[in-house]
Structure formats: structure tokens, C-alpha cells
Amino acid sequence: MKRRTTVLTSDDYQIAEVDLPALGEGQVLARVLMFALDPYLSRSMQTWVGETPAWGDGTIHGRLLAEVLESQASSLKPGDLIAGLGRWQEYEIFDARRVQYIDDGLTPPSLALGVLSGSGLTAWLGLRVAELVAGETIFISAATGTVGSVAGQLAKQRGARVIGLAGGEAKCRHAVEVLGFDACVDHRAADPEGQIASAAPDGIDVMFENVGAPSMDAALPSMTFRGRILLCGLAAHYNSDRPATFRNLAVLLFKQISVTPLAISAHAGLLSQARRELYDEIAAGSLVYDETVVDGFENAPSAYLDMLAGVGLGKRLLRIAGADEHRRPG
Ligand SMILES: NC(=O)c1ccc[n+]([C@@H]2O[C@H](COP(=O)([O-])OP(=O)(O)OC[C@H]3O[C@@H](n4cnc5c(N)ncnc54)[C@H](OP(=O)(O)O)[C@@H]3O)[C@@H](O)[C@H]2O)c1
């Protein structure tokens, strides 16, 4: 990143050449194939300051998929696929103990950056923390992103009525016709508050909130008495310097609504169960997942900012040139 800012634009990013350190014992040199364009990265991008960058040298640091080229670790060999946290670079040196080996059977391997990474696990955990039960109505914002789409499908399987919120008619159609939501409200169309009220005539028991004030404010009047809000994310606010405003804040008090913030880091003991269940769902074909892939390192800034603004379905990924050449030896 070039400078400190609260509202990111493509001009705030630059590509630079850096030298990699020598490969040490227990490490691997890997070629990066794909980056996950995750909303939470905005925070480290915005708080970078020239003298004290958030990630050591100011390079963006996120979840990525890579192919091992050279190994000085007994657990990994050239050709192996790995996923983990690393810099947005074409090549990176990883400590073998800190990366996840991606099994041959995982198809496509990019699932390790989407449904089988923090995004899918968050959806699974969020429903559990919200204590959603059959027969309840759940409202899910950013319904066609990875978190929202997985949460919606799992909520349907658990017997809930599922109402999504998404940007645009095509995304809403996708939520209903492909992901199986009962209804989806287009927040770009007129009167989202009225649309939500029509879609939830018996009220919303659980709000699975991924967006923030614009979405919450529209859905609050439809909440049931003692409804629950699972505060998962604030995507509308990550790249904005405008204060969050609410017209319907009083509903929180008068309907005795509870707000529970979600942090997957607080549920480390459940993550392997969540990952296993999601893996089984994908293997059985009972969970739909979407990916939107943008090619080319130079397109990373615009792809990232487009993701925040709502371009694309499901997991937004940046593929580095040459990633398709990956072939497992033998
Ligand atoms: N708590 C945790 O531990 C945890 C872990 C992982 C992720 N999260 C959070 O979960 C949320 C979803 O993550 P994701 O990776 O699946 O991202 P995502 O839903 O793919 O991307 C964010 C989406 O938010 C929607 N959005 C942005 N501004 C909006 C606005 N003003 N009004 C309505 N919608 C708006 C856009 O979709 P539309 O086109 O539909 O508008 C955008 O594509 C994020 O907030 C993320 O930070 C939390």
C-alpha cells in the first residue's frame, strides 16, 4: 500500500519488486496461484502508515493458494498445493508448519479459500451461535456472497424460512432459484424496508447481518419481539468514511432485540467439525458454491474494490497469470 487512507481507491496500491530471503530449514518456496479477496482485508489496508505498516513491509497479507516449488520441509514436496496466510506476492516462502496441505481430492482446490476457509466456517458457526431452530425465519444480508450463500443453504436444511438481501435483480433470482432461498429483497430497488416486510409477514426471528446499517435499518421493523441479531460483518462500512446511521434504532429497545457479535477465532474448538461437515456437503452435492475469478496480478486493486462494491457472486478470487499451468507431478 502507498499511503494511509480511510476510503481506498485503486491509486492507493502499487506493485513493487522485492527480494525473497534464502530458503531455511522447515520452509518451502511456493508460487502463488490465487488470492482470496476477503472483505476483512480492508482494515489492514486502511490502517497502514508509512513508518509502521501493519504487515511489516506494507504488503497486503491474506489467504492464498500456492504450489510448492522447492522444499526444505519433510512434510511437503515440489508440486504440492498449500493454502495459508501470506503476502500478495507471486512467490512466497512459507513455514511448512503454518500452511495447510491441500489434498488431491479437493476439487476445485480454490474451495480452500472459500467455503472451506473462514467464510464457510463463519456461516456454519453463525447459525449455531444464533441458535436457529426449525420453523424460524432468518434474514441474511449479502445473500449471494460466500458467507451469506452458505448460511442461507444451511438454514434451509435446518428447516428455517430464509429471506436474503442482495444487490440487483440477477443476484436475487440466483438466491431463490439456485441457492434455494424462500425470498430475496433487492436493496438496489425501491423501498427495501417494505419489501422485507412483505417477504416476512410473520416477522424475522434471526438477522444474520453481513452488511451493516443500511441492511439492518431496513430489516429492524420486521424483527419479532426478542428477535436475535447475529452481527457477522459490516461490509457496507469497510470502505467508507460516512457514519453509520439508523432511523429504526429504537426497535432494538422496544422489541428487546439481542445483538451477538461473531468472531470465528472465539470458536476454534468447533472449526474442524464445521470444515468436515461442509466438505461432506460439497462431496454429496448438497451445497452450491459460486466463485468469481479475476485474472492478473495488476487487476488485484480493482478486483478487491469491486468485491466490496458488490460485483460478482460467491467467493471473489484473484488468479495470478500462469496459475492454470499447475499440474501435480505423476
Ligand atoms: N465475524 C467473522 O468472524 C467473519 C468471518 C468472515 C467474514 N465475515 C464477514 O461476513 C461478511 C460477508 O463476507 P463474504 O466474504 O461472504 O463477503 P461478500 O458477501 O462476498 O462481499 C460483501 C458484500 O456485501 C454487500 N454490500 C456491500 N455494501 C453494501 C451495501 N451498502 N448495502 C448492501 N449490501 C452491501 C455486497 O453484496 P451485494 O451485491 O449483494 O450488495 C458485497 O459483495 C463480511 O462483512 C465479512 O467481513 C465475518
The ligand as an ORCA input file, in Angstrom:
! r2SCAN-3c Opt
* xyz 0 1
  N     -17.257    -12.395     12.106
  C     -16.371    -13.155     11.471
  O     -15.595    -13.897     12.093
  C     -16.340    -13.098      9.961
  C     -15.571    -14.013      9.216
  C     -15.628    -13.949      7.814
  C     -16.409    -12.969      7.179
  N     -17.113    -12.078      7.955
  C     -17.954    -11.040      7.333
  O     -19.006    -11.648      6.618
  C     -19.459    -10.741      5.606
  C     -19.584    -11.494      4.288
  O     -18.301    -11.944      3.888
  P     -18.047    -12.530      2.421
  O     -16.607    -12.875      2.348
  O     -19.060    -13.559      2.101
  O     -18.256    -11.208      1.530
  P     -19.285    -10.949      0.355
  O     -20.663    -11.099      0.888
  O     -18.891    -11.743     -0.817
  O     -18.962     -9.427     -0.006
  C     -19.528     -8.347      0.655
  C     -20.884     -7.963      0.007
  O     -21.556     -7.023      0.829
  C     -22.553     -6.407      0.043
  N     -22.604     -4.958      0.319
  C     -21.572     -4.081      0.341
  N     -22.046     -2.823      0.581
  C     -23.395     -2.941      0.723
  C     -24.450     -2.003      0.990
  N     -24.203     -0.689      1.167
  N     -25.722     -2.470      1.090
  C     -25.990     -3.785      0.915
  N     -25.034     -4.718      0.635
  C     -23.759     -4.292      0.548
  C     -22.179     -6.619     -1.442
  O     -23.080     -7.595     -1.996
  P     -24.412     -7.165     -2.850
  O     -24.032     -7.164     -4.280
  O     -25.415     -8.178     -2.514
  O     -24.793     -5.777     -2.424
  C     -20.771     -7.220     -1.329
  O     -20.430     -8.066     -2.392
  C     -18.443     -9.598      5.548
  O     -18.973     -8.478      6.215
  C     -17.261    -10.166      6.287
  O     -16.455     -9.178      6.883
  C     -17.096    -12.131      9.313
*
